Amino acid sequence: MVKDRPPAELTRCAERPEGLPEDPALIAQIPNKVRAGIIRLAKAFGANAAQLDRLIDWNAPGTCADNATPSGK
């Protein structure tokens, strides 16, 4: 157990913003290599957000339990 409580800004659950629009006409305009890069970034962001939430939940169980969906949904 951590002796000192971490600062509040370090114990906020990760925010998950809305993704890109799912309009097929817009997606078709993104070059394949750029789209692949966007997907890699999104997966890395999601993994980091999940890791942060698990760390916060380990210190304060249940804090980020309902935080797996993007903001606004």
Contacts in CASP RR format, 6 or more apart in sequence:
PFRMAT RR
TARGET T0000
AUTHOR 0000-0000-0000
METHOD contacts of the structure
MODEL  1
MVKDRPPAELTRCAERPEGLPEDPALIAQIPNKVRAGIIRLAKAFGANAA
QLDRLIDWNAPGTCADNATPSGK
2 59 0 8 1.000
5 11 0 8 1.000
6 59 0 8 1.000
11 56 0 8 1.000
11 59 0 8 1.000
11 60 0 8 1.000
11 63 0 8 1.000
12 56 0 8 1.000
13 52 0 8 1.000
13 53 0 8 1.000
13 56 0 8 1.000
13 63 0 8 1.000
13 64 0 8 1.000
13 67 0 8 1.000
14 46 0 8 1.000
14 48 0 8 1.000
14 49 0 8 1.000
14 50 0 8 1.000
14 52 0 8 1.000
14 53 0 8 1.000
14 64 0 8 1.000
14 67 0 8 1.000
15 49 0 8 1.000
15 71 0 8 1.000
16 46 0 8 1.000
16 49 0 8 1.000
16 67 0 8 1.000
16 68 0 8 1.000
16 69 0 8 1.000
16 70 0 8 1.000
16 71 0 8 1.000
17 70 0 8 1.000
17 71 0 8 1.000
18 70 0 8 1.000
18 71 0 8 1.000
18 72 0 8 1.000
18 73 0 8 1.000
19 42 0 8 1.000
19 70 0 8 1.000
20 26 0 8 1.000
20 27 0 8 1.000
20 38 0 8 1.000
21 27 0 8 1.000
27 35 0 8 1.000
30 38 0 8 1.000
50 68 0 8 1.000
52 64 0 8 1.000
53 64 0 8 1.000
53 67 0 8 1.000
53 68 0 8 1.000
54 64 0 8 1.000
56 63 0 8 1.000
56 64 0 8 1.000
57 63 0 8 1.000
57 64 0 8 1.000
57 65 0 8 1.000
END
